[in-house]
Amino acid sequence: MTREHPRTAWSDQLAGPDRELDGPPSSELTGLVLSGFRIGVTSDRRSGDLIEAFVRRGAEVVHAPAVHIAPVEEDEILIADTRAILAARPEVVIVTTAYGLRRWVECAEAAGLGPALHATLAAARIIVRGPKARGAVRAAGLDDDAVAADERTASAISIALAGGVAGATVAVQLHGHEDVEQLERLRGAGATVHTVAPYRWVRPTDESRLGRLCADIAAREIDVVTFTSAPAVDGLVSAAAQLGLDGVVVEALRRGVTAAAVGPVTAQPLLDLGVSPLVPERFRMGALIRVVIEHLTSNGVAEVQTALGPLVVHGRTVTFGGETVALPRGPRALLGALLSEPGAVLSRERLLDELPEAGNEHALDMAMSRLRAALPERDLVQTVVRRGYRLNV
């Protein structure tokens, strides 16, 4: 069944930006709460939303698309696949992304196939991967039959299988790459499967930016790196491998640099690497922004009353006695450890754990000397003979 809409052009009903961003963060997350932090953004499409949100709150953003979306060459493949689906008259259609449906419709309209595609989809049982895809389907004046609660393609396929697909024709809108395993599930259940790829992921045109981001992650000079697609994780690790840094980058993401993924599908390749990313409860860009802000302000901001006066740490910046300085990675890691247990004596062995590049106690002592030299007041850090170091509180 279709719904009536005031617009006459089907593609017009799908036009406009995604409406997935959450409302603005609460007042405690506004202002320059991210000053002193560096955030890596690996997304291409809609990266402006992430960058603007972080920069507006004071962060330094390193933008290096790990992959980008390229249109199918002159849309010829897309149109050919669309014609095949129209001829097959599928009983089931699986829609995975709102953007993919919109692009599919726009290309069909341009080729004069819009009305036929609308009629074909209206006659089929439509299963959507998540709320955004559902919104695009309904904006087109169509009804979906079911939505995958966890927003996974595998779950959408499971819904189709539960309804029975033996002898049926199923059309699947792909989202950037062909999920062979899930398509084989449909074929194994007796379905004839047609696919359409309104967009595809390709390597970025400027890989030098990605290389610089990999180097910054390896040096732990990035506080958080965000991912909004699973292929972006592979793109980053592949770029690191070309530089001989893949092992170092992955280790940094495991410990020292926080990864943040927009949802579980994006998080999976990180989990496969042994990285535990931040994942918001709602798989939306706005929720991702919020969880990054909350993580950094909870873990990277501190104010301690020392014996010499208040010490304020905000990301990589330290303020004491009216003077603000930026700390390099090594001294910052040592100060963070001392701040985690104000006044407690931390052993050299404990502090060495914060400096993977420091192989012995002499290197640690040199790093501690650099920390003291960088701080506005050297005596904020005390040496406890034969035991270690402590913050002077």
ZIWOLIN-V964860 format. One record per backbone hydrogen bond with DSSP energy under -1.0 kcal/mol. CO is the residue of the C=O (numbers start at 1). NH is the residue of the N-H. E is the energy in kcal/mol with one decimal. If there is no record, write none. Layout:
BEGIN
co->CO nh->NH e->E
co->CO nh->NH e->E
END
This chain:
BEGIN
co->9 nh->13 e->-1.1
co->11 nh->14 e->-1.0
co->12 nh->15 e->-1.1
co->26 nh->29 e->-2.5
co->27 nh->30 e->-1.6
co->31 nh->33 e->-1.4
co->32 nh->35 e->-1.4
co->34 nh->37 e->-1.9
co->36 nh->316 e->-2.9
co->37 nh->60 e->-2.7
co->38 nh->223 e->-2.6
co->38 nh->224 e->-1.2
co->39 nh->62 e->-2.8
co->40 nh->226 e->-3.0
co->41 nh->64 e->-2.5
co->42 nh->66 e->-2.6
co->44 nh->47 e->-1.6
co->47 nh->51 e->-2.8
co->48 nh->52 e->-2.7
co->49 nh->53 e->-1.8
co->50 nh->54 e->-2.3
co->51 nh->55 e->-3.1
co->52 nh->56 e->-2.4
co->54 nh->59 e->-2.2
co->55 nh->58 e->-2.3
co->57 nh->34 e->-3.3
co->60 nh->39 e->-2.6
co->62 nh->41 e->-2.5
co->68 nh->202 e->-2.3
co->70 nh->200 e->-1.2
co->72 nh->75 e->-2.7
co->73 nh->76 e->-1.9
co->75 nh->79 e->-2.7
co->76 nh->80 e->-2.4
co->77 nh->81 e->-2.7
co->78 nh->82 e->-2.2
co->79 nh->83 e->-2.5
co->80 nh->84 e->-2.0
co->81 nh->85 e->-2.1
co->82 nh->86 e->-2.5
co->83 nh->87 e->-2.3
co->84 nh->88 e->-1.7
co->85 nh->89 e->-1.4
co->91 nh->125 e->-3.1
co->92 nh->171 e->-2.7
co->93 nh->127 e->-2.7
co->94 nh->173 e->-2.8
co->95 nh->129 e->-2.0
co->97 nh->101 e->-1.9
co->98 nh->102 e->-2.4
co->99 nh->103 e->-2.6
co->100 nh->104 e->-2.3
co->101 nh->105 e->-2.6
co->102 nh->106 e->-2.6
co->103 nh->107 e->-2.3
co->104 nh->108 e->-2.3
co->105 nh->109 e->-2.9
co->106 nh->110 e->-2.2
co->107 nh->111 e->-1.5
co->108 nh->113 e->-3.4
co->109 nh->112 e->-1.6
co->113 nh->117 e->-2.6
co->114 nh->118 e->-2.6
co->115 nh->119 e->-2.3
co->116 nh->120 e->-2.2
co->117 nh->121 e->-2.6
co->118 nh->122 e->-2.5
co->119 nh->123 e->-1.4
co->125 nh->93 e->-2.6
co->126 nh->145 e->-4.1
co->126 nh->146 e->-1.1
co->127 nh->95 e->-2.4
co->128 nh->148 e->-2.1
co->130 nh->134 e->-2.3
co->131 nh->135 e->-2.6
co->132 nh->136 e->-1.9
co->133 nh->137 e->-2.3
co->134 nh->138 e->-2.6
co->135 nh->139 e->-2.1
co->136 nh->140 e->-1.1
co->137 nh->142 e->-1.7
co->138 nh->141 e->-1.7
co->141 nh->3 e->-1.3
co->146 nh->128 e->-2.6
co->148 nh->151 e->-1.3
co->152 nh->156 e->-1.8
co->153 nh->157 e->-2.5
co->154 nh->158 e->-2.1
co->155 nh->159 e->-2.0
co->156 nh->160 e->-1.9
co->157 nh->161 e->-2.6
co->158 nh->162 e->-2.4
co->159 nh->163 e->-1.2
co->161 nh->164 e->-1.2
co->165 nh->168 e->-2.4
co->168 nh->192 e->-2.8
co->169 nh->91 e->-1.6
co->169 nh->92 e->-1.7
co->170 nh->194 e->-2.7
co->171 nh->94 e->-3.0
co->172 nh->196 e->-2.0
co->176 nh->201 e->-1.8
co->178 nh->180 e->-1.5
co->179 nh->183 e->-2.1
co->180 nh->184 e->-2.3
co->181 nh->185 e->-1.2
co->182 nh->186 e->-1.3
co->183 nh->187 e->-2.2
co->184 nh->188 e->-2.9
co->186 nh->191 e->-2.0
co->187 nh->190 e->-1.8
co->190 nh->167 e->-2.4
co->192 nh->170 e->-3.1
co->194 nh->172 e->-2.6
co->196 nh->174 e->-2.8
co->200 nh->70 e->-2.4
co->202 nh->68 e->-2.3
co->207 nh->211 e->-2.0
co->208 nh->212 e->-2.1
co->209 nh->213 e->-2.0
co->210 nh->214 e->-2.4
co->211 nh->215 e->-2.2
co->212 nh->216 e->-2.2
co->213 nh->217 e->-2.6
co->214 nh->218 e->-2.7
co->215 nh->219 e->-1.9
co->216 nh->221 e->-3.3
co->217 nh->220 e->-1.6
co->223 nh->258 e->-2.3
co->224 nh->40 e->-3.0
co->225 nh->260 e->-2.3
co->226 nh->42 e->-1.4
co->227 nh->262 e->-1.7
co->230 nh->233 e->-1.0
co->230 nh->234 e->-1.4
co->231 nh->235 e->-2.6
co->232 nh->236 e->-2.2
co->233 nh->237 e->-2.4
co->234 nh->238 e->-2.6
co->235 nh->239 e->-2.1
co->236 nh->240 e->-2.3
co->237 nh->241 e->-2.3
co->238 nh->242 e->-1.8
co->240 nh->245 e->-3.4
co->241 nh->244 e->-1.4
co->245 nh->249 e->-3.2
co->246 nh->250 e->-2.6
co->247 nh->251 e->-2.1
co->248 nh->252 e->-2.2
co->249 nh->253 e->-2.2
co->250 nh->254 e->-1.6
co->251 nh->255 e->-1.7
co->252 nh->257 e->-2.7
co->258 nh->225 e->-2.5
co->259 nh->278 e->-2.8
co->260 nh->227 e->-2.7
co->263 nh->267 e->-2.0
co->264 nh->268 e->-1.6
co->267 nh->271 e->-2.4
co->268 nh->272 e->-2.5
co->270 nh->275 e->-2.6
co->271 nh->274 e->-1.7
co->278 nh->261 e->-3.0
co->282 nh->284 e->-2.3
co->284 nh->288 e->-2.1
co->285 nh->289 e->-2.4
co->286 nh->290 e->-2.2
co->287 nh->291 e->-2.5
co->288 nh->292 e->-2.0
co->289 nh->293 e->-2.3
co->290 nh->294 e->-2.8
co->291 nh->295 e->-2.1
co->292 nh->296 e->-2.5
co->293 nh->297 e->-2.6
co->294 nh->298 e->-1.6
co->295 nh->299 e->-2.0
co->296 nh->300 e->-2.8
co->300 nh->315 e->-3.0
co->302 nh->313 e->-3.3
co->304 nh->311 e->-3.1
co->309 nh->306 e->-1.8
co->311 nh->304 e->-2.7
co->312 nh->319 e->-3.1
co->313 nh->302 e->-2.4
co->314 nh->317 e->-1.8
co->316 nh->327 e->-3.4
co->317 nh->314 e->-2.8
co->318 nh->325 e->-2.6
co->319 nh->312 e->-2.5
co->320 nh->323 e->-1.9
co->323 nh->320 e->-2.6
co->325 nh->318 e->-2.9
co->328 nh->332 e->-2.1
co->329 nh->333 e->-2.3
co->330 nh->334 e->-2.0
co->331 nh->335 e->-2.5
co->332 nh->336 e->-2.2
co->333 nh->337 e->-1.8
co->334 nh->338 e->-2.2
co->335 nh->339 e->-2.5
co->336 nh->340 e->-1.3
co->341 nh->344 e->-2.0
co->346 nh->389 e->-2.1
co->347 nh->351 e->-2.2
co->348 nh->352 e->-2.5
co->351 nh->354 e->-1.4
co->352 nh->355 e->-1.5
co->355 nh->358 e->-1.7
co->360 nh->364 e->-1.6
co->361 nh->365 e->-2.6
co->362 nh->366 e->-2.1
co->363 nh->367 e->-2.2
co->364 nh->368 e->-2.6
co->365 nh->369 e->-1.9
co->366 nh->370 e->-1.9
co->367 nh->371 e->-2.0
co->368 nh->372 e->-2.4
co->369 nh->373 e->-2.3
co->370 nh->374 e->-1.9
co->371 nh->375 e->-1.8
co->377 nh->380 e->-1.6
co->378 nh->381 e->-1.5
co->380 nh->392 e->-2.9
co->382 nh->390 e->-2.1
co->384 nh->387 e->-2.4
co->384 nh->388 e->-2.5
co->388 nh->384 e->-3.0
co->389 nh->346 e->-3.3
co->390 nh->382 e->-2.9
co->391 nh->393 e->-1.7
co->392 nh->307 e->-2.5
END
